[in-house]
Amino acid sequence: MADLSQIKCPTCGNRGAWFDGDYGPFCSKRCRLIDLGKWFGEENKISEPLRPDHFAGYDELPPGTSLDET
Ligand SMILES: [Zn+2]
């Protein structure tokens, strides 16, 4: 049976009982921050900056019309 207390740090791959530490499953605060930064980076890649034409449809709606009902 595998030793479940020995896990791999998702960032650097070091093995240890990281779940017992303050930053589990990461081996250190540094590795946790690196992983968070990686995820934020992915998000920024997917979302494009807002442009004025994203809101163009709002101008064509009659006053009082909710976009939720269309
Ligand atoms: Zn690590």
N, CA, C, O and the ligand as a Tripos MOL2 file, in Angstrom:
@<TRIPOS>MOLECULE
protein
  281   279    71     0     0
PROTEIN
NO_CHARGES

@<TRIPOS>ATOM
      1 N           0.8450   -1.1990    0.0000 N.3       1 MET1
      2 CA          0.0000    0.0000    0.0000 C.3       1 MET1
      3 C           0.8810    1.2490    0.0000 C.2       1 MET1
      4 O           1.8920    1.3110    0.6990 O.2       1 MET1
      5 N           0.4880    2.2250   -0.7810 N.am      2 ALA2
      6 CA          1.3020    3.4370   -0.9050 C.3       2 ALA2
      7 C           1.2500    4.2470    0.3800 C.2       2 ALA2
      8 O           0.2510    4.2490    1.0990 O.2       2 ALA2
      9 N           2.3190    4.9150    0.6390 N.am      3 ASP3
     10 CA          2.3650    5.7860    1.8070 C.3       3 ASP3
     11 C           1.6820    7.1080    1.4590 C.2       3 ASP3
     12 O           2.2640    7.9450    0.7680 O.2       3 ASP3
     13 N           0.4710    7.2950    1.9260 N.am      4 LEU4
     14 CA         -0.3240    8.4680    1.5430 C.3       4 LEU4
     15 C           0.1890    9.7700    2.1590 C.2       4 LEU4
     16 O          -0.2010   10.8550    1.7300 O.2       4 LEU4
     17 N           1.0480    9.6650    3.1470 N.am      5 SER5
     18 CA          1.5610   10.8910    3.7480 C.3       5 SER5
     19 C           2.6400   11.5070    2.8770 C.2       5 SER5
     20 O           2.9920   12.6760    3.0350 O.2       5 SER5
     21 N           3.1680   10.6970    1.9410 N.am      6 GLN6
     22 CA          4.1990   11.2230    1.0510 C.3       6 GLN6
     23 C           3.5490   11.6300   -0.2660 C.2       6 GLN6
     24 O           3.1850   10.7750   -1.0730 O.2       6 GLN6
     25 N           3.4050   12.9130   -0.4810 N.am      7 ILE7
     26 CA          2.7940   13.3920   -1.7190 C.3       7 ILE7
     27 C           3.7910   14.2400   -2.4950 C.2       7 ILE7
     28 O           4.8150   14.6790   -1.9710 O.2       7 ILE7
     29 N           3.4570   14.4510   -3.7490 N.am      8 LYS8
     30 CA          4.3210   15.2400   -4.6180 C.3       8 LYS8
     31 C           3.8470   16.6810   -4.6250 C.2       8 LYS8
     32 O           2.6580   16.9440   -4.8080 O.2       8 LYS8
     33 N           4.7450   17.5960   -4.4320 N.am      9 CYS9
     34 CA          4.4120   19.0090   -4.5620 C.3       9 CYS9
     35 C           4.0160   19.2860   -6.0120 C.2       9 CYS9
     36 O           4.7930   18.9960   -6.9220 O.2       9 CYS9
     37 N           2.8120   19.8460   -6.2490 N.am     10 PRO10
     38 CA          2.3440   20.0740   -7.6250 C.3      10 PRO10
     39 C           3.2540   21.0130   -8.4140 C.2      10 PRO10
     40 O           3.2810   20.9600   -9.6430 O.2      10 PRO10
     41 N           3.9860   21.8550   -7.7270 N.am     11 THR11
     42 CA          4.8110   22.8350   -8.4330 C.3      11 THR11
     43 C           6.1930   22.2940   -8.7630 C.2      11 THR11
     44 O           6.6180   22.3340   -9.9170 O.2      11 THR11
     45 N           6.8940   21.7880   -7.7570 N.am     12 CYS12
     46 CA          8.2820   21.4110   -8.0000 C.3      12 CYS12
     47 C           8.4810   19.8990   -8.0130 C.2      12 CYS12
     48 O           9.5440   19.4220   -8.4120 O.2      12 CYS12
     49 N           7.4710   19.1360   -7.5810 N.am     13 GLY13
     50 CA          7.5760   17.6780   -7.6570 C.3      13 GLY13
     51 C           8.3180   17.0360   -6.4990 C.2      13 GLY13
     52 O           8.4880   15.8170   -6.4820 O.2      13 GLY13
     53 N           8.7610   17.8210   -5.5360 N.am     14 ASN14
     54 CA          9.4290   17.2400   -4.3730 C.3      14 ASN14
     55 C           8.4580   16.4050   -3.5590 C.2      14 ASN14
     56 O           7.3020   16.7840   -3.3740 O.2      14 ASN14
     57 N           8.9330   15.2750   -3.0750 N.am     15 ARG15
     58 CA          8.0770   14.4220   -2.2690 C.3      15 ARG15
     59 C           8.2680   14.7060   -0.7870 C.2      15 ARG15
     60 O           9.3760   14.9730   -0.3220 O.2      15 ARG15
     61 N           7.1560   14.6400   -0.0560 N.am     16 GLY16
     62 CA          7.2360   14.8550    1.3770 C.3      16 GLY16
     63 C           5.8510   14.8340    1.9740 C.2      16 GLY16
     64 O           4.8650   14.6490    1.2600 O.2      16 GLY16
     65 N           5.7660   15.0230    3.2860 N.am     17 ALA17
     66 CA          4.4700   15.0300    3.9560 C.3      17 ALA17
     67 C           3.9210   16.4490    3.9410 C.2      17 ALA17
     68 O           3.7170   17.0670    4.9860 O.2      17 ALA17
     69 N           3.6880   16.9480    2.7430 N.am     18 TRP18
     70 CA          3.3070   18.3660    2.6040 C.3      18 TRP18
     71 C           1.9360   18.6800    3.1810 C.2      18 TRP18
     72 O           1.6960   19.8050    3.6210 O.2      18 TRP18
     73 N           1.0390   17.7110    3.1870 N.am     19 PHE19
     74 CA         -0.2930   17.9720    3.7410 C.3      19 PHE19
     75 C          -0.2370   18.3370    5.2200 C.2      19 PHE19
     76 O          -1.1430   18.9790    5.7530 O.2      19 PHE19
     77 N           0.8330   17.9190    5.8640 N.am     20 ASP20
     78 CA          0.9710   18.2240    7.2850 C.3      20 ASP20
     79 C           1.4790   19.6450    7.5160 C.2      20 ASP20
     80 O           1.4280   20.1500    8.6370 O.2      20 ASP20
     81 N           1.9640   20.2810    6.4670 N.am     21 GLY21
     82 CA          2.5230   21.6120    6.6100 C.3      21 GLY21
     83 C           1.4830   22.6930    6.4180 C.2      21 GLY21
     84 O           0.3040   22.4080    6.2110 O.2      21 GLY21
     85 N           1.9280   23.9350    6.4890 N.am     22 ASP22
     86 CA          1.0190   25.0780    6.3680 C.3      22 ASP22
     87 C           0.5520   25.2950    4.9340 C.2      22 ASP22
     88 O          -0.4650   25.9490    4.7000 O.2      22 ASP22
     89 N           1.2860   24.7510    3.9840 N.am     23 TYR23
     90 CA          1.0180   25.0980    2.5920 C.3      23 TYR23
     91 C           0.5720   23.8970    1.7600 C.2      23 TYR23
     92 O           0.5700   23.9590    0.5300 O.2      23 TYR23
     93 N           0.1900   22.7970    2.4340 N.am     24 GLY24
     94 CA         -0.2200   21.6000    1.7210 C.3      24 GLY24
     95 C          -1.2500   21.8970    0.6590 C.2      24 GLY24
     96 O          -2.0980   22.7650    0.8650 O.2      24 GLY24
     97 N          -1.2140   21.2090   -0.4780 N.am     25 PRO25
     98 CA         -0.2640   20.1340   -0.8080 C.3      25 PRO25
     99 C           1.0710   20.6180   -1.3470 C.2      25 PRO25
    100 O           1.8340   19.8280   -1.9020 O.2      25 PRO25
    101 N           1.3620   21.8860   -1.1960 N.am     26 PHE26
    102 CA          2.6310   22.3960   -1.7050 C.3      26 PHE26
    103 C           3.6940   22.2910   -0.6260 C.2      26 PHE26
    104 O           3.3880   22.2920    0.5670 O.2      26 PHE26
    105 N           4.9450   22.2000   -1.0570 N.am     27 CYS27
    106 CA          6.0260   21.9860   -0.0940 C.3      27 CYS27
    107 C           6.3980   23.2780    0.6020 C.2      27 CYS27
    108 O           7.0030   23.2550    1.6740 O.2      27 CYS27
    109 N           6.0420   24.4090    0.0050 N.am     28 SER28
    110 CA          6.4470   25.6870    0.5920 C.3      28 SER28
    111 C           5.5150   26.7920    0.1230 C.2      28 SER28
    112 O           4.7470   26.6170   -0.8230 O.2      28 SER28
    113 N           5.5920   27.9290    0.7980 N.am     29 LYS29
    114 CA          4.7770   29.0770    0.4000 C.3      29 LYS29
    115 C           5.1170   29.4980   -1.0260 C.2      29 LYS29
    116 O           4.2410   29.8820   -1.8000 O.2      29 LYS29
    117 N           6.3920   29.4190   -1.3560 N.am     30 ARG30
    118 CA          6.8420   29.8190   -2.6830 C.3      30 ARG30
    119 C           6.1590   28.9750   -3.7580 C.2      30 ARG30
    120 O           5.6770   29.5070   -4.7570 O.2      30 ARG30
    121 N           6.1180   27.6660   -3.5500 N.am     31 CYS31
    122 CA          5.5200   26.7920   -4.5500 C.3      31 CYS31
    123 C           4.0230   27.0470   -4.6580 C.2      31 CYS31
    124 O           3.4650   26.9580   -5.7520 O.2      31 CYS31
    125 N           3.3700   27.3580   -3.5650 N.am     32 ARG32
    126 CA          1.9360   27.6370   -3.6230 C.3      32 ARG32
    127 C           1.6850   28.9140   -4.4240 C.2      32 ARG32
    128 O           0.7730   28.9670   -5.2480 O.2      32 ARG32
    129 N           2.4970   29.9400   -4.1770 N.am     33 LEU33
    130 CA          2.3280   31.2020   -4.9000 C.3      33 LEU33
    131 C           2.5890   31.0130   -6.3900 C.2      33 LEU33
    132 O           1.9030   31.6020   -7.2240 O.2      33 LEU33
    133 N           3.5640   30.2070   -6.7160 N.am     34 ILE34
    134 CA          3.8720   29.9470   -8.1240 C.3      34 ILE34
    135 C           2.6690   29.2910   -8.7910 C.2      34 ILE34
    136 O           2.3100   29.6410   -9.9150 O.2      34 ILE34
    137 N           2.0480   28.3390   -8.0980 N.am     35 ASP35
    138 CA          0.8970   27.6450   -8.6810 C.3      35 ASP35
    139 C          -0.2790   28.5960   -8.8590 C.2      35 ASP35
    140 O          -0.9650   28.5470   -9.8800 O.2      35 ASP35
    141 N          -0.5180   29.4570   -7.8830 N.am     36 LEU36
    142 CA         -1.6020   30.4380   -8.0080 C.3      36 LEU36
    143 C          -1.3430   31.3580   -9.1940 C.2      36 LEU36
    144 O          -2.2530   31.6600   -9.9660 O.2      36 LEU36
    145 N          -0.1000   31.7990   -9.3330 N.am     37 GLY37
    146 CA          0.2530   32.6800  -10.4360 C.3      37 GLY37
    147 C           0.0170   32.0190  -11.7730 C.2      37 GLY37
    148 O          -0.3770   32.6670  -12.7420 O.2      37 GLY37
    149 N           0.2640   30.7160  -11.8180 N.am     38 LYS38
    150 CA          0.0610   29.9680  -13.0420 C.3      38 LYS38
    151 C          -1.4110   29.9990  -13.4360 C.2      38 LYS38
    152 O          -1.7480   30.1960  -14.6030 O.2      38 LYS38
    153 N          -2.2830   29.8010  -12.4480 N.am     39 TRP39
    154 CA         -3.7170   29.7890  -12.7320 C.3      39 TRP39
    155 C          -4.2130   31.1600  -13.1630 C.2      39 TRP39
    156 O          -5.0180   31.2680  -14.0880 O.2      39 TRP39
    157 N          -3.7420   32.1990  -12.5050 N.am     40 PHE40
    158 CA         -4.1540   33.5420  -12.8980 C.3      40 PHE40
    159 C          -3.6860   33.8260  -14.3130 C.2      40 PHE40
    160 O          -4.3830   34.4910  -15.0800 O.2      40 PHE40
    161 N          -2.5120   33.3260  -14.6600 N.am     41 GLY41
    162 CA         -1.9990   33.5180  -16.0060 C.3      41 GLY41
    163 C          -2.9040   32.8910  -17.0390 C.2      41 GLY41
    164 O          -3.1670   33.4860  -18.0840 O.2      41 GLY41
    165 N          -3.3870   31.6790  -16.7530 N.am     42 GLU42
    166 CA         -4.2890   30.9970  -17.6780 C.3      42 GLU42
    167 C          -5.5570   31.8230  -17.8730 C.2      42 GLU42
    168 O          -6.0430   31.9680  -18.9950 O.2      42 GLU42
    169 N          -6.0840   32.3600  -16.7870 N.am     43 GLU43
    170 CA         -7.3090   33.1470  -16.8670 C.3      43 GLU43
    171 C          -7.1190   34.3700  -17.7560 C.2      43 GLU43
    172 O          -7.9710   34.7020  -18.5800 O.2      43 GLU43
    173 N          -5.9960   35.0190  -17.5710 N.am     44 ASN44
    174 CA         -5.7430   36.2220  -18.3580 C.3      44 ASN44
    175 C          -5.6130   35.9010  -19.8410 C.2      44 ASN44
    176 O          -5.9290   36.7280  -20.6960 O.2      44 ASN44
    177 N          -5.1450   34.6950  -20.1350 N.am     45 LYS45
    178 CA         -4.9830   34.3060  -21.5250 C.3      45 LYS45
    179 C          -6.3530   34.1170  -22.1920 C.2      45 LYS45
    180 O          -6.5460   34.4690  -23.3560 O.2      45 LYS45
    181 N          -7.3090   33.5460  -21.4190 N.am     46 ILE46
    182 CA         -8.6170   33.2160  -21.9790 C.3      46 ILE46
    183 C          -9.4760   34.4690  -22.1740 C.2      46 ILE46
    184 O         -10.0740   34.6630  -23.2330 O.2      46 ILE46
    185 N          -9.5290   35.3140  -21.1420 N.am     47 SER47
    186 CA        -10.4220   36.4720  -21.2110 C.3      47 SER47
    187 C          -9.7870   37.5760  -22.0340 C.2      47 SER47
    188 O          -8.6420   37.9640  -21.8030 O.2      47 SER47
    189 N         -10.5370   38.0690  -22.9850 N.am     48 GLU48
    190 CA        -10.0420   39.1680  -23.7980 C.3      48 GLU48
    191 C         -10.4760   40.4870  -23.1930 C.2      48 GLU48
    192 O         -11.4810   40.5340  -22.4830 O.2      48 GLU48
    193 N          -9.7560   41.5450  -23.4510 N.am     49 PRO49
    194 CA        -10.1410   42.8500  -22.9050 C.3      49 PRO49
    195 C         -11.4850   43.3040  -23.4600 C.2      49 PRO49
    196 O         -11.8200   43.0220  -24.6100 O.2      49 PRO49
    197 N         -12.2500   44.0090  -22.6310 N.am     50 LEU50
    198 CA        -13.5540   44.4980  -23.0740 C.3      50 LEU50
    199 C         -13.3840   45.5990  -24.1160 C.2      50 LEU50
    200 O         -12.5580   46.5000  -23.9740 O.2      50 LEU50
    201 N         -14.1880   45.4950  -25.1600 N.am     51 ARG51
    202 CA        -14.1600   46.5210  -26.2070 C.3      51 ARG51
    203 C         -15.5350   47.1680  -26.2880 C.2      51 ARG51
    204 O         -16.5220   46.5610  -25.8690 O.2      51 ARG51
    205 N         -15.6260   48.4000  -26.8240 N.am     52 PRO52
    206 CA        -16.9150   49.1100  -26.9100 C.3      52 PRO52
    207 C         -17.9710   48.3000  -27.6550 C.2      52 PRO52
    208 O         -19.1450   48.3740  -27.2930 O.2      52 PRO52
    209 N         -17.6080   47.5350  -28.6740 N.am     53 ASP53
    210 CA        -18.6130   46.8130  -29.4490 C.3      53 ASP53
    211 C         -19.2310   45.6610  -28.6600 C.2      53 ASP53
    212 O         -20.2490   45.1120  -29.0820 O.2      53 ASP53
    213 N         -18.6510   45.2900  -27.5460 N.am     54 HIS54
    214 CA        -19.2770   44.2890  -26.6870 C.3      54 HIS54
    215 C         -20.5930   44.8200  -26.1090 C.2      54 HIS54
    216 O         -21.4840   44.0480  -25.7540 O.2      54 HIS54
    217 N         -20.6970   46.1330  -26.0220 N.am     55 PHE55
    218 CA        -21.8740   46.7510  -25.4270 C.3      55 PHE55
    219 C         -22.8280   47.3270  -26.4750 C.2      55 PHE55
    220 O         -23.8130   47.9770  -26.1230 O.2      55 PHE55
    221 N         -22.5440   47.0960  -27.7510 N.am     56 ALA56
    222 CA        -23.3230   47.6930  -28.8270 C.3      56 ALA56
    223 C         -24.7930   47.3100  -28.7260 C.2      56 ALA56
    224 O         -25.6610   48.1490  -28.9670 O.2      56 ALA56
    225 N         -25.0950   46.0470  -28.3730 N.am     57 GLY57
    226 CA        -26.4700   45.5790  -28.3170 C.3      57 GLY57
    227 C         -27.3070   46.2950  -27.2830 C.2      57 GLY57
    228 O         -28.5280   46.3720  -27.4160 O.2      57 GLY57
    229 N         -26.6780   46.8100  -26.2730 N.am     58 TYR58
    230 CA        -27.4260   47.4710  -25.2110 C.3      58 TYR58
    231 C         -28.1300   48.7270  -25.7140 C.2      58 TYR58
    232 O         -29.2080   49.0770  -25.2340 O.2      58 TYR58
    233 N         -27.5150   49.4010  -26.6800 N.am     59 ASP59
    234 CA        -28.0730   50.6570  -27.1760 C.3      59 ASP59
    235 C         -29.3540   50.4240  -27.9670 C.2      59 ASP59
    236 O         -30.2020   51.3140  -28.0350 O.2      59 ASP59
    237 N         -29.5130   49.2340  -28.5710 N.am     60 GLU60
    238 CA        -30.6650   48.9770  -29.4320 C.3      60 GLU60
    239 C         -31.8990   48.5690  -28.6470 C.2      60 GLU60
    240 O         -32.9900   48.5060  -29.2120 O.2      60 GLU60
    241 N         -31.7570   48.2960  -27.3800 N.am     61 LEU61
    242 CA        -32.8990   47.8690  -26.5760 C.3      61 LEU61
    243 C         -33.7710   49.0600  -26.2020 C.2      61 LEU61
    244 O         -33.2610   50.1160  -25.8290 O.2      61 LEU61
    245 N         -35.0870   48.8890  -26.3010 N.am     62 PRO62
    246 CA        -35.9900   49.9540  -25.8530 C.3      62 PRO62
    247 C         -35.8160   50.1930  -24.3590 C.2      62 PRO62
    248 O         -35.4360   49.2810  -23.6250 O.2      62 PRO62
    249 N         -36.0880   51.3960  -23.9130 N.am     63 PRO63
    250 CA        -35.9470   51.6860  -22.4860 C.3      63 PRO63
    251 C         -36.8100   50.7590  -21.6440 C.2      63 PRO63
    252 O         -37.9570   50.4880  -22.0010 O.2      63 PRO63
    253 N         -36.2870   50.2830  -20.5630 N.am     64 GLY64
    254 CA        -37.0520   49.4340  -19.6610 C.3      64 GLY64
    255 C         -36.9420   47.9550  -19.9880 C.2      64 GLY64
    256 O         -37.4420   47.1190  -19.2350 O.2      64 GLY64
    257 N         -36.3020   47.6180  -21.0880 N.am     65 THR65
    258 CA        -36.1660   46.2070  -21.4390 C.3      65 THR65
    259 C         -34.9580   45.6060  -20.7080 C.2      65 THR65
    260 O         -33.8690   46.1820  -20.6960 O.2      65 THR65
    261 N         -35.1710   44.4720  -20.1190 N.am     66 SER66
    262 CA        -34.0790   43.7990  -19.4400 C.3      66 SER66
    263 C         -33.4310   42.7820  -20.3520 C.2      66 SER66
    264 O         -34.1240   42.0280  -21.0350 O.2      66 SER66
    265 N         -32.1490   42.7540  -20.3700 N.am     67 LEU67
    266 CA        -31.4260   41.7850  -21.2000 C.3      67 LEU67
    267 C         -31.7030   40.3620  -20.7400 C.2      67 LEU67
    268 O         -31.5900   39.4220  -21.5260 O.2      67 LEU67
    269 N         -32.0610   40.1990  -19.4820 N.am     68 ASP68
    270 CA        -32.3020   38.8700  -18.9490 C.3      68 ASP68
    271 C         -33.5350   38.2140  -19.5620 C.2      68 ASP68
    272 O         -33.6410   36.9870  -19.5650 O.2      68 ASP68
    273 N         -34.4790   39.0230  -20.0890 N.am     69 GLU69
    274 CA        -35.7370   38.4820  -20.6090 C.3      69 GLU69
    275 C         -35.7000   38.1990  -22.1070 C.2      69 GLU69
    276 O         -36.6540   37.6520  -22.6590 O.2      69 GLU69
    277 N         -34.6170   38.5630  -22.7580 N.am     70 THR70
    278 CA        -34.5410   38.3420  -24.1960 C.3      70 THR70
    279 C         -34.0590   36.9510  -24.5050 C.2      70 THR70
    280 O         -33.9340   36.5870  -25.6740 O.2      70 THR70
    281 ZN          7.4490   22.5440   -4.1080 Zn       71 ZN71
@<TRIPOS>BOND
     1     1     2 1
     2     2     3 1
     3     3     4 2
     4     3     5 am
     5     5     6 1
     6     6     7 1
     7     7     8 2
     8     7     9 am
     9     9    10 1
    10    10    11 1
    11    11    12 2
    12    11    13 am
    13    13    14 1
    14    14    15 1
    15    15    16 2
    16    15    17 am
    17    17    18 1
    18    18    19 1
    19    19    20 2
    20    19    21 am
    21    21    22 1
    22    22    23 1
    23    23    24 2
    24    23    25 am
    25    25    26 1
    26    26    27 1
    27    27    28 2
    28    27    29 am
    29    29    30 1
    30    30    31 1
    31    31    32 2
    32    31    33 am
    33    33    34 1
    34    34    35 1
    35    35    36 2
    36    35    37 am
    37    37    38 1
    38    38    39 1
    39    39    40 2
    40    39    41 am
    41    41    42 1
    42    42    43 1
    43    43    44 2
    44    43    45 am
    45    45    46 1
    46    46    47 1
    47    47    48 2
    48    47    49 am
    49    49    50 1
    50    50    51 1
    51    51    52 2
    52    51    53 am
    53    53    54 1
    54    54    55 1
    55    55    56 2
    56    55    57 am
    57    57    58 1
    58    58    59 1
    59    59    60 2
    60    59    61 am
    61    61    62 1
    62    62    63 1
    63    63    64 2
    64    63    65 am
    65    65    66 1
    66    66    67 1
    67    67    68 2
    68    67    69 am
    69    69    70 1
    70    70    71 1
    71    71    72 2
    72    71    73 am
    73    73    74 1
    74    74    75 1
    75    75    76 2
    76    75    77 am
    77    77    78 1
    78    78    79 1
    79    79    80 2
    80    79    81 am
    81    81    82 1
    82    82    83 1
    83    83    84 2
    84    83    85 am
    85    85    86 1
    86    86    87 1
    87    87    88 2
    88    87    89 am
    89    89    90 1
    90    90    91 1
    91    91    92 2
    92    91    93 am
    93    93    94 1
    94    94    95 1
    95    95    96 2
    96    95    97 am
    97    97    98 1
    98    98    99 1
    99    99   100 2
   100    99   101 am
   101   101   102 1
   102   102   103 1
   103   103   104 2
   104   103   105 am
   105   105   106 1
   106   106   107 1
   107   107   108 2
   108   107   109 am
   109   109   110 1
   110   110   111 1
   111   111   112 2
   112   111   113 am
   113   113   114 1
   114   114   115 1
   115   115   116 2
   116   115   117 am
   117   117   118 1
   118   118   119 1
   119   119   120 2
   120   119   121 am
   121   121   122 1
   122   122   123 1
   123   123   124 2
   124   123   125 am
   125   125   126 1
   126   126   127 1
   127   127   128 2
   128   127   129 am
   129   129   130 1
   130   130   131 1
   131   131   132 2
   132   131   133 am
   133   133   134 1
   134   134   135 1
   135   135   136 2
   136   135   137 am
   137   137   138 1
   138   138   139 1
   139   139   140 2
   140   139   141 am
   141   141   142 1
   142   142   143 1
   143   143   144 2
   144   143   145 am
   145   145   146 1
   146   146   147 1
   147   147   148 2
   148   147   149 am
   149   149   150 1
   150   150   151 1
   151   151   152 2
   152   151   153 am
   153   153   154 1
   154   154   155 1
   155   155   156 2
   156   155   157 am
   157   157   158 1
   158   158   159 1
   159   159   160 2
   160   159   161 am
   161   161   162 1
   162   162   163 1
   163   163   164 2
   164   163   165 am
   165   165   166 1
   166   166   167 1
   167   167   168 2
   168   167   169 am
   169   169   170 1
   170   170   171 1
   171   171   172 2
   172   171   173 am
   173   173   174 1
   174   174   175 1
   175   175   176 2
   176   175   177 am
   177   177   178 1
   178   178   179 1
   179   179   180 2
   180   179   181 am
   181   181   182 1
   182   182   183 1
   183   183   184 2
   184   183   185 am
   185   185   186 1
   186   186   187 1
   187   187   188 2
   188   187   189 am
   189   189   190 1
   190   190   191 1
   191   191   192 2
   192   191   193 am
   193   193   194 1
   194   194   195 1
   195   195   196 2
   196   195   197 am
   197   197   198 1
   198   198   199 1
   199   199   200 2
   200   199   201 am
   201   201   202 1
   202   202   203 1
   203   203   204 2
   204   203   205 am
   205   205   206 1
   206   206   207 1
   207   207   208 2
   208   207   209 am
   209   209   210 1
   210   210   211 1
   211   211   212 2
   212   211   213 am
   213   213   214 1
   214   214   215 1
   215   215   216 2
   216   215   217 am
   217   217   218 1
   218   218   219 1
   219   219   220 2
   220   219   221 am
   221   221   222 1
   222   222   223 1
   223   223   224 2
   224   223   225 am
   225   225   226 1
   226   226   227 1
   227   227   228 2
   228   227   229 am
   229   229   230 1
   230   230   231 1
   231   231   232 2
   232   231   233 am
   233   233   234 1
   234   234   235 1
   235   235   236 2
   236   235   237 am
   237   237   238 1
   238   238   239 1
   239   239   240 2
   240   239   241 am
   241   241   242 1
   242   242   243 1
   243   243   244 2
   244   243   245 am
   245   245   246 1
   246   246   247 1
   247   247   248 2
   248   247   249 am
   249   249   250 1
   250   250   251 1
   251   251   252 2
   252   251   253 am
   253   253   254 1
   254   254   255 1
   255   255   256 2
   256   255   257 am
   257   257   258 1
   258   258   259 1
   259   259   260 2
   260   259   261 am
   261   261   262 1
   262   262   263 1
   263   263   264 2
   264   263   265 am
   265   265   266 1
   266   266   267 1
   267   267   268 2
   268   267   269 am
   269   269   270 1
   270   270   271 1
   271   271   272 2
   272   271   273 am
   273   273   274 1
   274   274   275 1
   275   275   276 2
   276   275   277 am
   277   277   278 1
   278   278   279 1
   279   279   280 2
@<TRIPOS>SUBSTRUCTURE
     1 MET1         2 RESIDUE 1 A MET
     2 ALA2         6 RESIDUE 1 A ALA
     3 ASP3        10 RESIDUE 1 A ASP
     4 LEU4        14 RESIDUE 1 A LEU
     5 SER5        18 RESIDUE 1 A SER
     6 GLN6        22 RESIDUE 1 A GLN
     7 ILE7        26 RESIDUE 1 A ILE
     8 LYS8        30 RESIDUE 1 A LYS
     9 CYS9        34 RESIDUE 1 A CYS
    10 PRO10       38 RESIDUE 1 A PRO
    11 THR11       42 RESIDUE 1 A THR
    12 CYS12       46 RESIDUE 1 A CYS
    13 GLY13       50 RESIDUE 1 A GLY
    14 ASN14       54 RESIDUE 1 A ASN
    15 ARG15       58 RESIDUE 1 A ARG
    16 GLY16       62 RESIDUE 1 A GLY
    17 ALA17       66 RESIDUE 1 A ALA
    18 TRP18       70 RESIDUE 1 A TRP
    19 PHE19       74 RESIDUE 1 A PHE
    20 ASP20       78 RESIDUE 1 A ASP
    21 GLY21       82 RESIDUE 1 A GLY
    22 ASP22       86 RESIDUE 1 A ASP
    23 TYR23       90 RESIDUE 1 A TYR
    24 GLY24       94 RESIDUE 1 A GLY
    25 PRO25       98 RESIDUE 1 A PRO
    26 PHE26      102 RESIDUE 1 A PHE
    27 CYS27      106 RESIDUE 1 A CYS
    28 SER28      110 RESIDUE 1 A SER
    29 LYS29      114 RESIDUE 1 A LYS
    30 ARG30      118 RESIDUE 1 A ARG
    31 CYS31      122 RESIDUE 1 A CYS
    32 ARG32      126 RESIDUE 1 A ARG
    33 LEU33      130 RESIDUE 1 A LEU
    34 ILE34      134 RESIDUE 1 A ILE
    35 ASP35      138 RESIDUE 1 A ASP
    36 LEU36      142 RESIDUE 1 A LEU
    37 GLY37      146 RESIDUE 1 A GLY
    38 LYS38      150 RESIDUE 1 A LYS
    39 TRP39      154 RESIDUE 1 A TRP
    40 PHE40      158 RESIDUE 1 A PHE
    41 GLY41      162 RESIDUE 1 A GLY
    42 GLU42      166 RESIDUE 1 A GLU
    43 GLU43      170 RESIDUE 1 A GLU
    44 ASN44      174 RESIDUE 1 A ASN
    45 LYS45      178 RESIDUE 1 A LYS
    46 ILE46      182 RESIDUE 1 A ILE
    47 SER47      186 RESIDUE 1 A SER
    48 GLU48      190 RESIDUE 1 A GLU
    49 PRO49      194 RESIDUE 1 A PRO
    50 LEU50      198 RESIDUE 1 A LEU
    51 ARG51      202 RESIDUE 1 A ARG
    52 PRO52      206 RESIDUE 1 A PRO
    53 ASP53      210 RESIDUE 1 A ASP
    54 HIS54      214 RESIDUE 1 A HIS
    55 PHE55      218 RESIDUE 1 A PHE
    56 ALA56      222 RESIDUE 1 A ALA
    57 GLY57      226 RESIDUE 1 A GLY
    58 TYR58      230 RESIDUE 1 A TYR
    59 ASP59      234 RESIDUE 1 A ASP
    60 GLU60      238 RESIDUE 1 A GLU
    61 LEU61      242 RESIDUE 1 A LEU
    62 PRO62      246 RESIDUE 1 A PRO
    63 PRO63      250 RESIDUE 1 A PRO
    64 GLY64      254 RESIDUE 1 A GLY
    65 THR65      258 RESIDUE 1 A THR
    66 SER66      262 RESIDUE 1 A SER
    67 LEU67      266 RESIDUE 1 A LEU
    68 ASP68      270 RESIDUE 1 A ASP
    69 GLU69      274 RESIDUE 1 A GLU
    70 THR70      278 RESIDUE 1 A THR
    71 ZN71       281 GROUP 0 **** ****
